């Protein structure tokens, strides 16, 4: 059966034990744990460190396993979403180096799953980014193979603000590009952390990838989105998406979750589905964040019953 979880970024100020305790209290099965380098966030929902992989040891892995056993909550994967193809060479190098550490930590913990972005130089075309994609990611995927870790790439375009214009900061935003990616670096350790909300605001079918890429679905993000047609009619699809779309909790946007889980289950998926909470109505306090987590849990339990 699928497992219901959430992305730990919604609890940025809580230590790992508190994250797991809150998950258990609400009734979640698992959590995707954020593993950014310790330091200042570079953007919203980034820079969050619930496991510090820079100072990771077998003893720390044992401590974390003790915590997950204590609370009965699994770690669905380790998450780190930088720009490994940044035009800034230092930023790209740091991202790759840290990704390697996240991969090794996932292997040490016995999780076997890491979620990330491909990255992109937004001022270059897909074709112009491609040589750097291959040079950067082929060694990373081979490292993941050696460590028996699967890499799930989220399909967010990272194309929301002026500094991400015009191409966005993540190549992996469409099925056509996924096909190229997987052909360019053949590996059964290279797949998707699929989020249907990113297809909705791009005016794309969010169910088709569940069928077409069934063998590449390593992890799922449950996030909804509302496309404000009255705004879209004013600014058009060439405007920054933040001008016409709003991330929402599951059930408060345009994803038909009944159909989504029906197709996902028929595609053979039996892995984690983690709520990614970016609904700003709920971000004011810790209690409102917990409310968002409870509301999302109760809604999605209709589709992912607890064993």
C-alpha positions as MATLAB code, in Angstrom:
seq = 'XXXXXXXXXXXXXXXXXXXXXXXXXXXXXXXXXXXXXXXXXXXXXXXXXXXXXXXXXXXXXXXXXXXXXXXXXXXXXXXXXXXXXXXXXXXXXXXXXXXXXXXXXXXXXXXXXXXXXXXXXXXXXXXXXXXXXXXXXXXXXXXXXXXXXXXXXXXXXXXXXXXXXXXXXXXXXXXXXXXXXXXXXXXXXXXXXXXXXXXXXXXXXXXXXXXXXXXXXXXXXXXXXXXXXXXXXXXXXXXXXXXXXXXXXXXXXXXXXXXXXXXXXXXXXXXXXXXXXXXXXXXXXXXXXXXXXXXXXXXXXXXXXXX';
ca = [
       0.000    0.000    0.000;
       0.982    3.633   -0.433;
       2.279    5.567    2.567;
       1.058    9.049    3.504;
       3.641   11.612    4.553;
       4.588   15.256    4.370;
       7.612   17.333    3.387;
       9.449   18.553    6.478;
      10.011   22.053    5.057;
       6.688   23.124    6.614;
       8.359   22.817   10.051;
      11.555   24.823    9.466;
      12.258   25.670   13.104;
      11.580   22.248   14.617;
      14.343   19.701   15.270;
      14.098   16.283   13.668;
      12.628   14.628   16.751;
       9.817   17.202   16.910;
       9.082   16.680   13.211;
       8.732   12.935   13.761;
       6.691   13.399   16.941;
       4.241   15.762   15.206;
       3.969   13.333   12.292;
       3.108   10.510   14.690;
       0.584   12.603   16.621;
      -1.300   13.489   13.438;
      -1.107    9.972   12.021;
       1.351   10.231    9.125;
       3.287    7.168    8.009;
       6.430    8.942    6.806;
       8.219   12.255    6.263;
      10.478   13.524    3.481;
      13.346   15.092    5.402;
      15.052   18.269    4.202;
      18.852   18.150    4.069;
      20.032   21.576    2.931;
      23.467   22.800    4.019;
      23.247   24.596    7.336;
      22.935   28.320    6.693;
      20.719   31.059    5.313;
      17.906   30.106    2.940;
      18.379   31.143   -0.684;
      14.642   31.118   -1.411;
      11.315   30.285    0.187;
      11.132   26.678    1.492;
      14.894   26.253    0.996;
      17.778   26.246    3.462;
      16.015   23.886    5.881;
      18.150   21.292    7.627;
      16.498   18.506    9.581;
      19.416   16.160    8.920;
      22.886   17.681    8.609;
      24.713   15.510    6.082;
      27.877   17.614    6.299;
      28.631   16.015    9.650;
      27.026   12.637    9.125;
      28.391    9.556   10.870;
      27.255    5.965   11.429;
      26.497    6.962   15.026;
      24.180    9.732   13.826;
      22.488    7.265   11.478;
      21.858    4.985   14.462;
      20.368    7.914   16.427;
      18.011    8.740   13.563;
      16.905    5.121   13.180;
      16.206    5.033   16.919;
      13.973    8.108   16.528;
      12.024    6.712   13.578;
      11.489    3.467   15.490;
      10.408    5.349   18.607;
       7.730    7.333   16.790;
       6.765    4.716   14.223;
       7.336    7.173   11.360;
       9.551    6.280    8.400;
      11.712    8.613    6.319;
      10.361    8.502    2.773;
      13.449   10.140    1.294;
      16.037   12.848    1.798;
      15.230   16.112    0.022;
      17.625   18.734   -1.348;
      16.529   20.977   -4.225;
      19.356   23.245   -5.438;
      20.478   24.300   -8.935;
      23.338   21.984   -9.949;
      23.409   23.563  -13.434;
      23.680   27.138  -12.208;
      25.618   29.589  -14.368;
      27.481   30.451  -11.157;
      30.215   27.813  -11.135;
      30.669   27.963   -7.352;
      26.932   27.506   -6.744;
      26.798   24.551   -9.142;
      29.877   22.906   -7.623;
      28.564   23.320   -4.067;
      25.204   21.848   -5.067;
      26.823   18.766   -6.623;
      29.146   18.228   -3.675;
      26.268   18.438   -1.227;
      24.090   16.139   -3.339;
      26.794   13.493   -3.094;
      26.689   13.794    0.688;
      22.886   13.473    0.687;
      23.154   10.340   -1.469;
      25.677    8.804    0.913;
      23.551    9.671    3.965;
      20.495    8.079    2.356;
      22.502    4.910    1.766;
      23.864    4.923    5.327;
      20.335    5.260    6.712;
      19.033    2.473    4.485;
      16.423    4.778    2.913;
      17.620    4.444   -0.659;
      15.833    7.516   -1.974;
      16.900   11.143   -2.630;
      14.721   13.858   -4.183;
      16.122   16.887   -6.006;
      16.076   19.182   -9.054;
      18.098   18.771  -12.255;
      18.803   22.502  -12.323;
      19.177   24.856  -15.275;
      20.792   28.049  -16.491;
      17.565   29.999  -17.124;
      19.207   32.206  -19.757;
      20.037   29.209  -21.959;
      17.783   26.972  -24.034;
      17.216   23.320  -23.191;
      19.660   22.360  -25.950;
      22.311   24.740  -24.636;
      21.913   23.315  -21.108;
      22.130   19.719  -22.285;
      25.921   19.184  -22.349;
      26.203   20.459  -18.774;
      23.268   18.297  -17.724;
      25.010   15.171  -19.018;
      28.398   16.144  -17.564;
      26.889   16.895  -14.142;
      24.289   14.189  -13.735;
      25.890   11.139  -15.316;
      28.464   10.902  -12.470;
      25.790   11.641   -9.861;
      23.552    8.853  -11.137;
      26.472    6.421  -11.261;
      27.252    7.356   -7.643;
      23.607    6.733   -6.753;
      23.792    3.317   -8.439;
      26.877    2.387   -6.423;
      25.144    3.468   -3.224;
      21.859    1.717   -4.213;
      19.974    5.015   -3.975;
      17.206    6.117   -6.331;
      17.138    9.777   -7.405;
      13.662   11.266   -7.860;
      13.626   14.529   -9.803;
      10.754   16.872   -9.036;
       8.990   18.295  -12.096;
       8.773   21.888  -10.822;
       9.909   24.374  -13.521;
      11.270   26.783  -10.871;
       9.939   29.529  -13.105;
       8.053   31.882  -10.830;
      10.014   35.107  -10.387;
      12.134   37.557  -12.375;
      15.482   35.966  -11.493;
      14.202   32.611  -12.816;
      13.051   34.050  -16.148;
      12.802   33.073  -18.976;
      13.719   29.365  -18.745;
      13.367   28.543  -15.052;
      15.930   26.782  -12.892;
      14.925   23.143  -13.416;
      15.064   21.445  -16.810;
      12.783   18.587  -15.798;
       9.407   20.261  -16.220;
       7.799   18.268  -19.057;
       7.339   14.692  -20.308;
       9.280   15.468  -23.485;
      12.311   16.498  -21.436;
      11.955   13.506  -19.085;
      12.152   11.204  -22.084;
      15.359   12.929  -23.193;
      16.788   12.747  -19.669;
      16.187    9.059  -19.236;
      17.478    8.282  -22.730;
      20.581   10.397  -22.149;
      21.395    8.736  -18.814;
      19.881    5.238  -18.833;
      19.505    3.968  -15.278;
      16.831    2.369  -13.154;
      18.055    4.624  -10.320;
      16.983    7.786  -12.200;
      13.314    8.743  -11.975;
      10.705   11.227  -10.817;
       9.448   12.796   -7.637;
       6.165   13.632   -9.334;
       3.990   16.609   -8.344;
       0.716   17.007  -10.279;
       0.300   20.673   -9.338;
       3.150   21.730  -11.631;
       1.371   20.229  -14.606;
      -1.881   22.033  -13.805;
      -0.553   25.580  -14.063;
       1.351   24.639  -17.222;
      -2.049   23.646  -18.734;
      -0.937   19.997  -19.058;
      -2.536   16.617  -18.364;
      -1.446   15.650  -14.852;
      -2.747   12.064  -15.104;
      -0.960   10.964  -18.285;
       2.523   10.853  -16.684;
       1.247    8.368  -14.098;
       0.663    5.929  -16.958;
       3.458    6.948  -19.306;
       6.212    7.041  -16.668;
       4.886    4.406  -14.245;
       8.289    2.738  -13.929;
       9.950    6.086  -13.126;
       7.700    7.115  -10.237;
       9.963    6.937   -7.180;
       8.183    9.426   -4.902;
       5.042   11.583   -5.077;
       4.374   15.118   -3.820;
       0.744   15.845   -2.989;
       0.249   19.542   -3.635;
      -2.759   21.245   -5.154;
      -2.945   24.482   -7.099;
      -5.593   27.001   -8.050;
      -5.265   28.695  -11.428;
      -6.962   32.082  -11.244;
      -8.475   32.372  -14.714;
      -9.448   36.011  -14.248;
      -5.764   36.837  -13.696;
      -4.558   34.523  -16.445;
      -6.923   36.246  -18.870;
      -5.226   39.536  -18.024;
      -1.548   38.537  -18.072;
      -1.384   35.359  -20.218;
       0.805   32.277  -19.877;
       3.967   34.258  -20.703;
       3.708   36.129  -17.387;
       5.345   34.929  -14.210;
       3.175   32.002  -13.012;
       2.929   33.561   -9.551;
       0.732   36.230  -11.159;
      -2.000   33.721  -11.974;
      -1.568   30.586   -9.880;
      -1.655   29.832   -6.139;
      -0.401   26.678   -4.368;
      -3.069   25.167   -2.109;
      -3.600   22.248    0.245;
      -4.888   19.033   -1.342;
      -8.595   19.418   -2.054;
      -8.503   23.210   -2.297;
      -7.328   23.443   -5.895;
      -7.897   21.888   -9.286;
      -6.439   18.382   -8.893;
      -9.099   15.674   -8.881;
      -7.532   13.532   -6.170;
      -9.973   10.660   -6.596;
      -8.980   10.236  -10.234;
      -5.329   10.884   -9.383;
      -5.127    8.056   -6.855;
      -7.239    5.775   -9.032;
      -4.772    6.103  -11.912;
      -1.714    6.095   -9.620;
      -2.775    2.833   -8.008;
      -3.556    1.187  -11.343;
      -0.104    2.250  -12.562;
       1.340    0.015   -9.855;
       2.669    2.696   -7.516;
       2.961    1.586   -3.885;
       5.388    4.123   -2.479;
       5.238    7.317   -0.392;
       2.920   10.242   -1.142;
       4.077   13.316    0.771;
       2.058   16.488    1.213;
       4.072   19.559    0.199;
       2.462   22.433    2.069;
       2.983   25.815    0.394;
      -0.444   27.313    1.101;
       0.456   30.661    2.638;
      -2.876   30.995    4.445;
      -1.538   28.411    6.902;
       2.012   29.672    7.387;
       1.533   32.322   10.070;
       2.240   30.209   13.168;
       3.324   26.736   14.174;
      -0.268   25.946   15.118;
      -1.569   27.017   11.709;
       1.089   24.852   10.049;
      -0.020   21.904   12.149;
      -3.608   22.674   11.149;
      -2.573   22.467    7.483;
      -0.899   19.139    8.170;
      -3.971   17.758    9.940;
      -6.352   19.027    7.265;
      -4.211   17.501    4.499;
      -3.861   14.234    6.398;
      -7.580   13.876    7.019;
      -8.405   14.670    3.389;
      -5.866   12.286    1.856;
      -6.680    9.412    4.207;
      -9.804    8.923    2.093;
      -7.422    7.711   -0.645;
      -4.534    6.255    1.367;
      -6.026    4.224    4.229;
      -3.739    3.431    7.104;
      -2.789   -0.219    7.503;
];
